Amino acid sequence: MRPNQGQGEIVIYQAEDGLTKVECRFVDETVWLTQQQMAELFHTSRSNIVEHIGHIYEEGELDETSTCRKFRQVRMEGNRQVTRELPFYNLDMIISLGYRVKSLIATQFRRWATERLKEYMIKGFTMDDERLKNLGGGNYWRDQKNRPASQLLKRLGGRPLEKVPAGG
């Protein structure tokens, strides 16, 4: 597989309105990036990415077998073309790294992700209006049609799993 062929893409940028935007192009509902691509994404060094990946696995935050795959890559090394197997990491790892890397773009990513999480916790959902308008979201609507809310409520016994009182 050649770089960026069939592995998706993720872009973090600041829109004209000043808000941070994150766009993903998914392949089979995830994105696969190399260590170098993640270093470029978060404006840091590859060695910094490698160090954080090691800590993420050591701490048990993520499982290597479910977040890392090797893809064969053809690339130029000096004057010769070489085929190598490189590790690629999925969206779970990209998000985890976004919370560990210290750079301006990673900080913008954390702000964006925290805003989405906050919105989800308050409303119970988060919406990407632009993606919905352009019929994005992959298989989301098909999946939702096959997942009635009654299933979730039945699994929860019709009540929240845990209540935490506000204000102490």
N, C-alpha and C positions, 0 to 999 in steps of 0.2 A: 504494500500500500504506500502510495506517495504521501508526503506531508500534506496535511489539510484535505486530503481526498477521502471523503466519507467519514471524517472524524468530528465534524461539527466545528463551531467557532463561537467564541465569546468575546465581546467588546464592552469595555467600560469607558464611558465618555461623559463630558459635561455638555448638556443641551443648551440651546440659546436662552432658555429661561433660567439658567444657572443651576438647575437640578441635575444630579448625577443619574445617568441612565445605564442600564445593563441590558445588552441584547445578546441573545443566544440563538444559534442555528443548530438545532439538534439533529443527530443521526441516531435512530433507534432510542430516542428519549434520553440521550446523554451527549456529552461533549468529551472528546479525548484530546488532551494536550500533552506535549513533552515537557520535561523539566525546563528546557530552554524557552519554550513558548509561554510557560507560566511565569518565568522570570521576566520576559518581555511584557506580559500582561500586567504584572504588578510592579514594573519598573525597579527590579532588584537583580541581584546576581544569581546565576544558576546554583552556585555553591550554597547560597542562603536558602534557596528552594529545597535543595537536597537535605540540608540540615533540618529544616522544618518537617519535611516528609518523614525523616527518620524519627523525630520526636512524636509525630502524630501516630505512627505505627507502634512505637515503644510504649506510649501512654494508653494504647488500646482505643484511641478515639475513632479510628477507622481500621478496617481489616484489609490487608494488602491484596488478598485473593479477589476481593470484590471491587477494588478501586484501581487496580493496576493491570494493564495488559501489554504484552509485547507485540509490536508491529514491525515488520521488516521495512527498512528504509534504504533507499539508494541515495547516496550523497557523494559529493566531491570532497576528497581529502588530498590536498595538494593537487597533483596532476592526474590523479587516478580516481575512478569511480568505484566506490566501495559499498557493499551491502551489509547493513548492520541491523540487529534487532534492538530497538530502543523501547524503553518503558514509556507508556502513555498512561495518563491518569484521568479519571472521570470527574464529573461535576462535583461529586461529594468531596474529593480532594481539593479541587479548585476553590470551593467555598471554605473549607477548613483553612487552607493557606491564606485566603483573604482575611481571616481573623487573626493571623499570626504575623504576617509580613508587615514591616514598618516602612511605609512609603506613602506619599500623598495619594496616589491612586488607590492603594489598599485601604486607606482611611476613608476615601470617598465610597469605595465598595462597601465597607462596614456600615457607613451611614445609610446607604441605600438599602442594604440587607436588613438592618435594624428597623428601618421605617416599614419595610414589607412585613416583618415579623410582628411589629407593634400593631399594624393595621389588621393582620390576621387575628391576633389575640383579642382585639377590641371588637371587630366586626364578624369574625368567624370565617372570613375569606379575604383575599386580596385580588385585585383586578388589574390587568394590563390592558387598558382600553384600546390602545393602538393595535396590539396583537389580535384582540378579539375582532376589531373592525376589519382587519386584514385576514380574517379567518385562520389565524395562527393557533398555536396551542396543541398541535399534534392530534392525538386521539382523545383529547380531554372530553369533548362533548359525548362521544361514543361511550367512553368509560363512565361518565356520570349517569347516562341513561341506564346503564346496567348496574348502578349502585344506589338503590333506594335508601333514603335517610332512615327508614324503619329498620334496616339491617344494623346500622350503627347504634341506634337507640336500643334495639333488642340486645346487642352485645354488651352495652353499658348498663343494662337493666333499667333503662329509662331515667337514669340519674347521672350526674357528673361523677367521675372517678374520685375526685378529691376537691374539696373546697378549702380555700385559704382566705381567712377573713382579712379585709383591707383595714388599714389604719391602726392595727395592733390593739 
